[in-house]
Amino acid sequence: MPAGHSTGRSRRDGPRARRRAERRRRLRRTILLGSAALVAVSATAYALLPEDDTTTAAKGSTAARPDAPDGEGTDAAGNPLPQGGAKSPEAAPSPAAPSQQPAGSPSASTGAPATPGKPGTFSGSSASGTAQGKGTTRRWRLEVEEGSGVDPEAAARSVEAILGDPRGWTRDPRYGFQLVGAGQPVDFTVKIATPKTTDLLCDVVTPELIGETNCRVGHDVVVNLKRWKEGSPQFSGSVEEYRALIVNHEVGHEIGRGHEGCPGAGKPAPAMMQQIKGLEGCKSNAWPFDANGTYLSGPPVL
């Protein structure tokens, strides 16, 4: 072939081959760049995906308040509560706690029960009377426990008669009493309560006295319903006489009298003697004074 000439194939294939090769290189670069971009997009998308619950909880736990111990909860501010998961209640007087006002400082109280018939709640008598005795008048009211079956009006009149009896405390010119109705200020309250409630109010723990005794606590004279209805096996008189003993003994504590013992065999037991525990040779007696106005005393019991 003469110099300066080439075959037709060489002329056709040379430039085309170079262009095809160039296109293939560009295509490979495009594919590589596209793949890299896809990887980058995938990585970005993955990074933007929401965290699962475990991750979120784990991150959040660093700022959260630790769980309270068993038996505890938290209040609205997140503060731990005491055992039981409830706030410690503010200190408040027990509804059964006796009044602590001194004698001569009346306090207003209606004595009305919160729920009629509910054990431990009391219904006050509406009865009122005139002042009895010559001494400083102590105002009092009678209440009966709901469900006890005792008529508060009749019981109030019964106690009023006992306090005004000439053998009672009004025989001493230092003492005086007056029955007032519900809602009036009083110096003390006479409560007729079931044996169970009496034990609670009187804090009775001595086994032989559980369910049996009466008491005066604070400015409450607590009369055991059982004793009010049945009297006492230690007392030889009638139920009505024993009621007088209960009232005279416990009101005696209210006016400041202490326990007394038997003054001697065959003599009347003082009203301030704990006759329910035995008479020690004395005779049953319900009254502080005899019919002649003599105080029936005994040795003080310390």
NUMITI-577796 format. One record per atom (N, C-alpha, C, O): residue in three letters; x, y, z. Coordinates in steps of 0.2 Angstrom, whole numbers, plus 5000, padded with zeros to 4 digits. Each point is the difference from the previous one (the first is absolute). Example, Ala and Ser with C-alpha at 12.3 -4.5 7.8 and 13.67 -1.06 7.14 Angstrom:
<recs>
ALA506649725039
ALA499650065000
ALA500450065000
ALA500549995003
SER499350064993
SER500450065001
SER499650055003
SER500350065001
</recs>
This chain:
<recs>
MET500449945000
MET499650065000
MET500550065000
MET500450015004
PRO499450044991
PRO500450065000
PRO500150045006
PRO499550005004
ALA501050034997
ALA500150045006
ALA499550055000
ALA499850034995
GLY499949995011
GLY499550055001
GLY499349985000
GLY499650045001
HIS500349904997
HIS499449974999
HIS499949955006
HIS500549965002
SER498850025000
SER499949955005
SER499449964997
SER499750024995
THR500149935008
THR499449964998
THR499450045002
THR500050045004
GLY499449944993
GLY499450035001
GLY499849995008
GLY499750045003
ARG500449904999
ARG499849985007
ARG500350045005
ARG499750025005
SER501049994994
SER500350045005
SER499750075000
SER500050035005
ARG499850004989
ARG499850075000
ARG499350005004
ARG499850055003
ARG499849904995
ARG499350005003
ARG500049985008
ARG499750035004
ASP500849924998
ASP500049985007
ASP500450055005
ASP499850005006
GLY500750034992
GLY500450045004
GLY499650055004
GLY500049995006
PRO499750064991
PRO499650055004
PRO499449975004
PRO499950025005
ARG499849944992
ARG499449975003
ARG500249965006
ARG499750005005
ALA500849964994
ALA500349965006
ALA500150045006
ALA499949995005
ARG500450074993
ARG500250055006
ARG499450035003
ARG500050005006
ARG499550014990
ARG499450035002
ARG499649955005
ARG499850025005
ARG500249924992
ARG499749945004
ARG500349995007
ARG499750005005
ALA501050004994
ALA500449995007
ALA499850065005
ALA500049995006
GLU500050074991
GLU499950065004
GLU499349995003
GLU499950025006
ARG499649964990
ARG499349995003
ARG500049955005
ARG499750015005
ARG500749944994
ARG500049945006
ARG500350035006
ARG499849995006
ARG500750054993
ARG500350035006
ARG499650055004
ARG499949995006
ARG499750054990
ARG499550045003
ARG499549965004
ARG499750025005
LEU500049934991
LEU499549965003
LEU500249975007
LEU499750005005
ARG501049974995
ARG500249975006
ARG500150065006
ARG499849985005
ARG500450084993
ARG500050055005
ARG499350025003
ARG499950015005
THR499749994990
THR499350025002
THR499749945005
THR499750025005
ILE500449924993
ILE499849945004
ILE500350015007
ILE499749995005
LEU501050024995
LEU500350015006
LEU499850055005
LEU499950005006
LEU500050064990
LEU499750065004
LEU499349995002
LEU499950025006
GLY499749944990
GLY499349995002
GLY500049955006
GLY499650015005
SER500949944995
SER500049965006
SER500250035006
SER499749995006
ALA500850054993
ALA500250045006
ALA499550045003
ALA499950015006
ALA499750034990
ALA499550045002
ALA499449965003
ALA499750025005
LEU500249924993
LEU499549965003
LEU500249985007
LEU499650005004
VAL501049984996
VAL500349985007
VAL499950065005
VAL499849995006
ALA500450074991
ALA499950065005
ALA499350015002
ALA499950025006
VAL499649984989
VAL499350015001
VAL499849955005
VAL499650015005
SER500649924994
SER499749955005
SER500350015007
SER499649995005
ALA501050034995
ALA500350025007
ALA499650055003
ALA499950005006
THR500050064990
THR499650055003
THR499349985002
THR499850025006
ALA499949944990
ALA499349985002
ALA500049965006
ALA499650015004
TYR500949954997
TYR500149955006
TYR500150055006
TYR499749985005
ALA500750074994
ALA500150045006
ALA499450045002
ALA499950015006
LEU499750004989
LEU499450045002
LEU499449965002
LEU499550025002
LEU500649914998
LEU499449965002
LEU499950005008
LEU500550025003
PRO498849984999
PRO499950005007
PRO500449955004
PRO500149944998
GLU500150085009
GLU500349955004
GLU499449955002
GLU499450025001
ASP500849925001
ASP499549955002
ASP499950015008
ASP500350045003
ASP499249934999
ASP499850015007
ASP500649995005
ASP500150045005
THR500349914994
THR500549985005
THR500550065000
THR500350025005
THR499950014989
THR500550055000
THR499750065003
THR500350035004
THR499149994994
THR499750065003
THR500049995008
THR500150055004
ALA499649894999
ALA500049995007
ALA500750015003
ALA500050035005
ALA500549944992
ALA500650005002
ALA500350075001
ALA500350025005
LYS499650024990
LYS500250075000
LYS499650045005
LYS500350045004
GLY499149954996
GLY499550045005
GLY500249985007
GLY499950045005
SER500349904997
SER500149985006
SER500650045004
SER500050005006
THR500450034990
THR500550045004
THR499750065003
THR500350035005
ALA499150004993
ALA499750065003
ALA499449985004
ALA499850045004
ALA500049904996
ALA499449985004
ALA500249995007
ALA500549985001
ARG499050035003
ARG500049995007
ARG500049925001
ARG499649974998
PRO500950005006
PRO500049935002
PRO499449985002
PRO499650035004
ASP500249904995
ASP499449985003
ASP500050005007
ASP500549995003
ALA498950025001
ALA500050005007
ALA500049935002
ALA499849954996
PRO500450045010
PRO500149935003
PRO499349975000
PRO499550035000
ASP500449905001
ASP499449975001
ASP499650035006
ASP500350015005
GLY499050004993
GLY499650035005
GLY500050075000
GLY499650035004
GLU500850004992
GLU500050085000
GLU499750024993
GLU500049964995
GLY499850105005
GLY499850034993
GLY500350075000
GLY500450025004
THR499350024992
THR500250075000
THR499450054999
THR499549984998
ASP500650085005
ASP499550045000
ASP500050044993
ASP500449984996
ALA499150075003
ALA500050044994
ALA500750034998
ALA500150014994
ALA500350015011
ALA500650034999
ALA500649954999
ALA500550024999
GLY499349925001
GLY500549954999
GLY500449985007
GLY500549964999
ASN499350065006
ASN500349995007
ASN499849935002
ASN499449985000
PRO501049985003
PRO499849945003
PRO499550005005
PRO500050055004
LEU499549904996
LEU499550005005
LEU500249955005
LEU500449954999
PRO499350055007
PRO500249955005
PRO499749934998
PRO499649994995
GLN500549965009
GLN499849934999
GLN499350004999
GLN499650035004
GLY500149934991
GLY499350004998
GLY499950054994
GLY499449994998
GLY501050055000
GLY499950044994
GLY499550065001
GLY499750024996
ALA500250005011
ALA499650055001
ALA500350055004
ALA500549995004
LYS499350084996
LYS500350055003
LYS499949995008
LYS499549975002
SER501050055002
SER499950005007
SER499450045002
SER500150064998
PRO499449925005
PRO499550055002
PRO500250055005
PRO500549985004
GLU499250084996
GLU500250055005
GLU499749975006
GLU499549975001
ALA500950055004
ALA499749985007
ALA499450035001
ALA499950064999
ALA499649905004
ALA499350035001
ALA499849965007
ALA500149945001
PRO499550095003
PRO499749975006
PRO499649944998
PRO499650014995
SER500449945009
SER499649944999
SER499350025001
SER499950045005
PRO499649944991
PRO499350015002
PRO499849975006
PRO499550035003
ALA500849925000
ALA499849975006
ALA500450035006
ALA499949985006
ALA500650074993
ALA500450025005
ALA499650055005
ALA499650044997
PRO500449955009
PRO499750055005
PRO500250075000
PRO500550014998
SER499050035004
SER500250075000
SER500550015005
SER500049975006
GLN500550084993
GLN500550025005
GLN499950075003
GLN500550025003
GLN498950014996
GLN499950065003
GLN499949995008
GLN499749965002
PRO500650095001
PRO499950005008
PRO499350015002
PRO499650034996
ALA500249955010
ALA499350015002
ALA499950075001
ALA500550045002
GLY498949984997
GLY499850075000
GLY500150044993
GLY499950065000
SER500449914995
SER500150034994
SER499649964995
SER500249954996
PRO499250075003
PRO499549964996
PRO500250004992
PRO500350054998
SER499649904999
SER500149994993
SER499449994996
SER499649965003
ALA500350074991
ALA499449994996
ALA500149934997
ALA500549994996
SER499049975004
SER499949944996
SER499349974999
SER499750005005
THR500149984989
THR499449985000
THR499949935002
THR499449985002
GLY501149984997
GLY500049935002
GLY499649964995
GLY499849945001
ALA500050094993
ALA499649964995
ALA500449954996
ALA500650014999
PRO499149935000
PRO500449954997
PRO500150014992
PRO499650034997
ALA501049955001
ALA500150014992
ALA499649954996
ALA499750024995
THR500249925008
THR499649954996
THR499549975005
THR500249965004
PRO499250054996
PRO499549975005
PRO500149925000
PRO500049974995
GLY500050015011
GLY500149935001
GLY500749974999
GLY500149945001
LYS500450104998
LYS500649984999
LYS500449995007
LYS499950055004
PRO500449894997
PRO500349995007
PRO500550065001
PRO500450014995
GLY499750015011
GLY500550055002
GLY499750074998
GLY500450055002
THR499049964996
THR499850074999
THR499450015005
THR499749955002
PHE500250115000
PHE499650025006
PHE499450054998
PHE500250044996
SER499349955007
SER499450044999
SER499950045006
SER499949975006
GLY500150104994
GLY499950045006
GLY499350015002
GLY499550014996
SER500449995010
SER499350025003
SER499850074999
SER500550055000
SER498949974998
SER499850075000
SER499750035006
SER499950065000
ALA500149905005
ALA499750025007
ALA500550055003
ALA500650004999
SER499150045005
SER500450055004
SER499650015006
SER499449995001
GLY501050045004
GLY499650015007
GLY500350065003
GLY500450044997
THR499449975009
THR500250055004
THR500649995004
THR500249945001
ALA500250115002
ALA500649985004
ALA499849975006
ALA499550015003
GLN500949944999
GLN500049965007
GLN500550025004
GLN500650004998
GLY499350005009
GLY500650015004
GLY500250085001
GLY499750044996
LYS500749975009
LYS500250075002
LYS500650024997
LYS500250065000
GLY500249894998
GLY500750024998
GLY500150024993
GLY499550014996
THR501149995001
THR500150024994
THR499749954995
THR500149945000
THR499550094995
THR499649954996
THR500449974995
THR500350044996
ARG499749905003
ARG500349964995
ARG499549984995
ARG499549965002
ARG500550064992
ARG499549994995
ARG500249934996
ARG500649994999
TRP498949975000
TRP500149934998
TRP499549984995
TRP499450035000
ARG500849934996
ARG499549974995
ARG500049935000
ARG500649975001
LEU498949994997
LEU500049934999
LEU500049984993
LEU499650034996
GLU500849925002
GLU500049974993
GLU499949925001
GLU500349975005
VAL499450004990
VAL500049935000
VAL500249974993
VAL500050044995
GLU500449915006
GLU500249974993
GLU499549974996
GLU499549975002
GLU500550054991
GLU499549984996
GLU500049925000
GLU500549965000
GLY498950015000
GLY499949935000
GLY499949975007
GLY499949945000
SER500250105005
SER500149985007
SER499349985002
SER499949965005
GLY499550074992
GLY499449995003
GLY499850045006
GLY499450005002
VAL501050055000
VAL499950045005
VAL499750074998
VAL500250034995
ASP499249995008
ASP499750064998
ASP500450065003
ASP500050005007
PRO500350044989
PRO500450055003
PRO499650055005
PRO500350035005
GLU499149984993
GLU499650055004
GLU499949975007
GLU500150035005
ALA499749914995
ALA499849975007
ALA500749995004
ALA500050015006
ALA500549974991
ALA500649995003
ALA500350075003
ALA500350005006
ALA499650054990
ALA500250075003
ALA499650015006
ALA500350035005
ARG499149964995
ARG499650025006
ARG500249955006
ARG500050035006
SER500249914993
SER500249965005
SER500650025003
SER500150005006
VAL500450024990
VAL500750035003
VAL499950065003
VAL500350015005
GLU499250034993
GLU499950075003
GLU499749995007
GLU500250035005
ALA499449924996
ALA499749985006
ALA500549985005
ALA500050015006
ILE500549954991
ILE500549975005
ILE500550065002
ILE500150005006
LEU500150054990
LEU500450055002
LEU499650055004
LEU500450035004
GLY499049974996
GLY499650055004
GLY499849975007
GLY499750035004
ASP500449904996
ASP499749975007
ASP500450035006
ASP500650024999
PRO499049995006
PRO500350035006
PRO500649955003
PRO500450035004
ARG499749914994
ARG500549965002
ARG500650004995
ARG500549975001
GLY499450074994
GLY500550014995
GLY500550055001
GLY500050035006
TRP500449994989
TRP500550055001
TRP499850075001
TRP500450045003
THR499049974995
THR499750075001
THR499950015008
THR499950065002
ARG500149895002
ARG500050015007
ARG500650045003
ARG499950045005
ASP500649964991
ASP500650045002
ASP499950074996
ASP499950004994
PRO500150055010
PRO499950074997
PRO500550024995
PRO499950054997
ARG500649915002
ARG500550024995
ARG499849984993
ARG500350034995
TYR499349935005
TYR499849974993
TYR499350024998
TYR499550015003
GLY500549994990
GLY499350024997
GLY500149974992
GLY500549994997
PHE498949995001
PHE499949974993
PHE499450034997
PHE499550025003
GLN500549984990
GLN499550014996
GLN500049974993
GLN500550004997
LEU498949965002
LEU499949974993
LEU499950054995
LEU499650045001
VAL500849954993
VAL499850054995
VAL499949954993
VAL500249955000
GLY499550084995
GLY499849964994
GLY500650004995
GLY500550045001
ALA499449934994
ALA500549994995
ALA500250074997
ALA499550044999
GLY501149974999
GLY500250064997
GLY500250065005
GLY500350054998
GLN499649935009
GLN500250055005
GLN500749995003
GLN500249945000
PRO500150115002
PRO500749995003
PRO499949965006
PRO499650015004
VAL500949944997
VAL500049965006
VAL500749995004
VAL500550024997
ASP499449965009
ASP500749995004
ASP500149934999
ASP500649985001
PHE498949974999
PHE500249934999
PHE499449974997
PHE499450035000
THR500749914997
THR499549964997
THR499949935003
THR500549975001
VAL498950015000
VAL499949935002
VAL499849964994
VAL499550014996
LYS500949945002
LYS499949964994
LYS499849935003
LYS500449975003
ILE499050004994
ILE499949935001
ILE500249974994
ILE499750014994
ALA500849945007
ALA500349974994
ALA500049925001
ALA499949975005
THR500150004989
THR500049925000
THR500749985003
THR500450045001
PRO499649905002
PRO500649985003
PRO500650004995
PRO500650025003
LYS499349974991
LYS500650004996
LYS500350074999
LYS500650025000
THR498950034999
THR500250074999
THR500350035007
THR500450045000
THR499349945006
THR500250025006
THR500749975001
THR500550045002
ASP499749904996
ASP500749985001
ASP500550044995
ASP500550025003
LEU499250004992
LEU500550054995
LEU500050075003
LEU500650025001
LEU498950015002
LEU500050065003
LEU500450005006
LEU500450055001
CYS499649905003
CYS500350005007
CYS500749964999
CYS500350005005
ASP499949984989
ASP500649965000
ASP500149955005
ASP500549995003
VAL499049974997
VAL500049945005
VAL500449944997
VAL500049984995
VAL500550015010
VAL500549944998
VAL500049955005
VAL500249944999
THR499550075007
THR500049955005
THR499549954999
THR499450014999
PRO500849925000
PRO499649954997
PRO499350005004
PRO499549994996
GLU500550015010
GLU499449995004
GLU499550064999
GLU499449995002
LEU500850074996
LEU499650064999
LEU499850014993
LEU499650044999
ILE500749924996
ILE499850014993
ILE499249984999
ILE499849955002
GLY499950104996
GLY499350004998
GLY499550015007
GLY499449994999
GLU500950025006
GLU499750005007
GLU500050075003
GLU499550015004
THR500950034995
THR500150065004
THR499850064997
THR499850014994
ASN500250055010
ASN499850074998
ASN500650045001
ASN500549975003
CYS499550094995
CYS500650045001
CYS499850084999
CYS499550014998
ARG501050035004
ARG500050074999
ARG500650014996
ARG500649995003
VAL499450044991
VAL500650014996
VAL499950074998
VAL499650024996
GLY500950025005
GLY500050074998
GLY499450035003
GLY500050005007
HIS499550034990
HIS499450035003
HIS499449964997
HIS499550024999
ASP500649915000
ASP499549964998
ASP499949955006
ASP500549965002
VAL498950035000
VAL499849955005
VAL499749944996
VAL499450014997
VAL500949945002
VAL499849944996
VAL499749955004
VAL500349975004
VAL499150024994
VAL499649955004
VAL499949944995
VAL499750004995
ASN500549945008
ASN499949944996
ASN499349974999
ASN499750005005
LEU500149994989
LEU499349994999
LEU499849935004
LEU499450005003
LYS501049964997
LYS499949935004
LYS499950025007
LYS499549975003
ARG500950075000
ARG499950025007
ARG499350045001
ARG499749995005
TRP500250054990
TRP499450045001
TRP499449965000
TRP499550025003
LYS500549934993
LYS499449954999
LYS499949955005
LYS499549985003
GLU501149994999
GLU500049945005
GLU500350015007
GLU499949965004
GLY500450104997
GLY500350015007
GLY500649965000
GLY500449994995
SER499849995011
SER500649965002
SER499949955004
SER499650005005
PRO500749944994
PRO499949945005
PRO500350025007
PRO499849975005
GLN500750084995
GLN500350025007
GLN499550045004
GLN500150025006
PHE499450014990
PHE499550055004
PHE499449975001
PHE499649974996
SER500250035011
SER499449975002
SER499350044999
SER499549975001
GLY500650094997
GLY499450044999
GLY499749994993
GLY500249964996
SER499350085002
SER499650004994
SER500550034994
SER500550035001
VAL499249964993
VAL500450024994
VAL500050085001
VAL500550034998
GLU498950005004
GLU500050075000
GLU500550035005
GLU500350054999
GLU499849915007
GLU500550025005
GLU500750004997
GLU500450045001
TYR499749914995
TYR500749994997
TYR500150054995
TYR500650035000
ARG498949994996
ARG500150064996
ARG500250065004
ARG500450044998
ALA499349975008
ALA500250065004
ALA500749995002
ALA500450055000
LEU499949895002
LEU500749995001
LEU500450024995
LEU500550035001
ILE499349954993
ILE500550014994
ILE500050084999
ILE500650024999
VAL498950015001
VAL500050084999
VAL500450035006
VAL500450044998
ASN499449945008
ASN500350045005
ASN500849995001
ASN500450045001
HIS499849894997
HIS500749995000
HIS500450034995
HIS500550045001
GLU499249964992
GLU500450034995
GLU499950085000
GLU500550034998
VAL499049995004
VAL499950085000
VAL500550025006
VAL500250065000
GLY499849905005
GLY500550015006
GLY500750014997
GLY500350055002
HIS499949914993
HIS500750024997
HIS500050064997
HIS500550045000
GLU498949984996
GLU500050064996
GLU500150065005
GLU500350054998
ILE499449955008
ILE500150055005
ILE500650005004
ILE500150045005
GLY500349914994
GLY500750005003
GLY500049955006
GLY500550005003
ARG499149954998
ARG500049955005
ARG500449944998
ARG500049984994
GLY500450005010
GLY500449944999
GLY499749935003
GLY499450015003
HIS500949944996
HIS499749935002
HIS500150005008
HIS500550025003
GLU499049945000
GLU500049995007
GLU499949935001
GLU499749964996
GLY500550015010
GLY500049935001
GLY499449995005
GLY499750055003
CYS500249894999
CYS499549985005
CYS500250035007
CYS500649985002
PRO499050055002
PRO500250035006
PRO499949955006
PRO500350015005
GLY499449934993
GLY500049955006
GLY499449954998
GLY499550024997
ALA500649925005
ALA499549954999
ALA499350025002
ALA499950035006
GLY499649964990
GLY499350025002
GLY499850074999
GLY499450025000
LYS501150024998
LYS499850074999
LYS499950014992
LYS500149964996
PRO499550105003
PRO499850014993
PRO500750014996
PRO500450045002
ALA499649934992
ALA500650024996
ALA499950074997
ALA499550024998
PRO501150025002
PRO499950064997
PRO499950004993
PRO500149954996
ALA499550105001
ALA499950014993
ALA500650004996
ALA500049984994
MET500650045009
MET500650014996
MET500449935001
MET500650004998
MET499149955005
MET500349935000
MET499949974993
MET499450004998
GLN501149965000
GLN499949964994
GLN499649945002
GLN500349945001
GLN499150065000
GLN499649955002
GLN499949944995
GLN499949945002
ILE500250074992
ILE500049954995
ILE500649955001
ILE499949944998
LYS500650085006
LYS500549955001
LYS500049965007
LYS500449965001
GLY499050065002
GLY499949965007
GLY499950055005
GLY500250065000
LEU499449925005
LEU499850055006
LEU500450005006
LEU500050045004
GLU500549914996
GLU500549995006
GLU499650005007
GLU500350035004
GLY499149954996
GLY499750005006
GLY499550055001
GLY499650005005
CYS500450054991
CYS499550065000
CYS499349984997
CYS500049954997
LYS499550095005
LYS499449994997
LYS499950044993
LYS500350065000
SER499349924996
SER499950034993
SER499750075002
SER499650015004
ASN500750044992
ASN499750075001
ASN500150044994
ASN500650004997
ALA498950045001
ALA500150044994
ALA500150075001
ALA500150044995
TRP499949995011
TRP499950075001
TRP500650035004
TRP500349965005
PRO499950104993
PRO500650035004
PRO499850025007
PRO500450005005
PHE499050014997
PHE499750035006
PHE499549955002
PHE499649974996
ASP500350035011
ASP499449965002
ASP499450055001
ASP500150064998
ALA499349915004
ALA499450055001
ALA500150055004
ALA499650055000
ASN500949955005
ASN500150055005
ASN500550054997
ASN500250055004
GLY500149944990
GLY500550054998
GLY500749995002
GLY500450044999
THR499749905004
THR500749985001
THR500349974994
THR499849954997
TYR500950075002
TYR500349974995
TYR500349935002
TYR500349995005
LEU499549964990
LEU500249935001
LEU500749994997
LEU500149984995
SER500450035010
SER500750004997
SER500349945002
SER499849955003
GLY500850044994
GLY500549945001
GLY500750024999
GLY500150064998
PRO500449905004
PRO500750024999
PRO500150014993
PRO499849964995
PRO500650095003
PRO500250014993
PRO500449954998
PRO500449965003
VAL499550024990
VAL500449954997
VAL500550034995
VAL499850044996
LEU500849955005
LEU500650034997
LEU500149964993
LEU500550024997
</recs>
